[in-house]
Amino acid sequence: MGVKRRGDPKYDEGKLSQLGTALRNARNARGLSQEALADAAGINRTHIGEVERGKRNVSFLHFCRIADALGRKPSDLLAEVSL
């Protein structure tokens, strides 16, 4: 079992999954559904779901829109991810 490194798909998937979990936790803490968050951020609900599951790499601008809709700073959300 080797060490995961940047550029390794498993490493990347793990980081996307960690970010998705942080976003899901923040959404749940606000009592929002994926649909309500998507509407507030102006993003498709399916896109939010894929980001939360770590299946989609969210763009910086979408990440900022999601953070704003959650009433959070993007930097605070990123601080919850082990980078």
C-alpha distance (Angstrom), angle and dihedral (degrees) to the residues before:
residue distance angle dihedral
M1 . . .
G2 3.83 . .
V3 3.75 132.0 .
K4 3.80 114.6 -91.5
R5 3.79 112.7 -119.4
R6 3.77 135.7 -168.9
G7 3.78 110.3 -82.7
D8 3.80 91.1 32.4
P9 3.83 108.1 117.9
K10 3.82 91.1 -134.3
Y11 3.82 90.3 53.7
D12 3.81 90.9 49.8
E13 3.82 92.7 46.4
G14 3.79 90.0 51.2
K15 3.79 92.5 53.2
L16 3.81 92.3 47.2
S17 3.80 89.4 49.1
Q18 3.82 91.7 50.4
L19 3.80 91.3 50.3
G20 3.80 90.9 47.8
T21 3.79 90.9 51.4
A22 3.82 91.4 50.7
L23 3.80 90.5 50.7
R24 3.81 92.5 46.8
N25 3.80 91.3 49.3
A26 3.81 91.2 50.0
R27 3.80 91.2 47.5
N28 3.80 92.5 49.3
A29 3.81 91.4 46.7
R30 3.82 87.8 57.5
G31 3.81 90.9 47.7
L32 3.80 92.5 -120.6
S33 3.77 127.9 147.2
Q34 3.79 118.9 -136.0
E35 3.79 87.6 -107.5
A36 3.81 93.4 52.8
L37 3.81 91.1 48.3
A38 3.79 91.5 47.0
D39 3.81 91.2 50.9
A40 3.81 92.3 48.0
A41 3.81 91.7 48.4
G42 3.80 95.7 41.3
I43 3.80 91.7 -122.1
N44 3.80 130.5 125.3
R45 3.84 113.5 -94.9
T46 3.79 91.5 -130.1
H47 3.80 89.0 56.2
I48 3.83 90.8 52.7
G49 3.81 90.3 50.4
E50 3.80 92.8 50.5
V51 3.80 91.3 48.7
E52 3.81 91.5 49.7
R53 3.81 90.5 50.5
G54 3.80 91.4 49.4
K55 3.81 91.7 -116.7
R56 3.79 96.1 117.8
N57 3.78 131.6 47.9
V58 3.78 104.5 -130.6
S59 3.80 117.4 -138.6
F60 3.78 119.1 -119.9
L61 3.79 92.7 -112.4
H62 3.80 93.0 49.7
F63 3.80 89.7 47.2
C64 3.81 89.4 53.8
R65 3.81 91.1 48.3
I66 3.81 91.0 50.0
A67 3.81 91.8 48.1
D68 3.81 90.5 49.4
A69 3.82 91.2 49.6
L70 3.82 88.1 51.7
G71 3.80 91.3 49.9
R72 3.79 90.1 -118.4
K73 3.79 136.5 119.9
P74 3.81 113.7 -111.7
S75 3.81 88.4 -128.0
D76 3.82 91.1 56.5
L77 3.79 91.3 52.9
L78 3.79 91.5 47.7
A79 3.80 90.1 50.3
E80 3.82 86.9 64.7
V81 3.81 90.9 59.9
S82 3.80 120.7 80.6
L83 3.77 100.6 -123.9
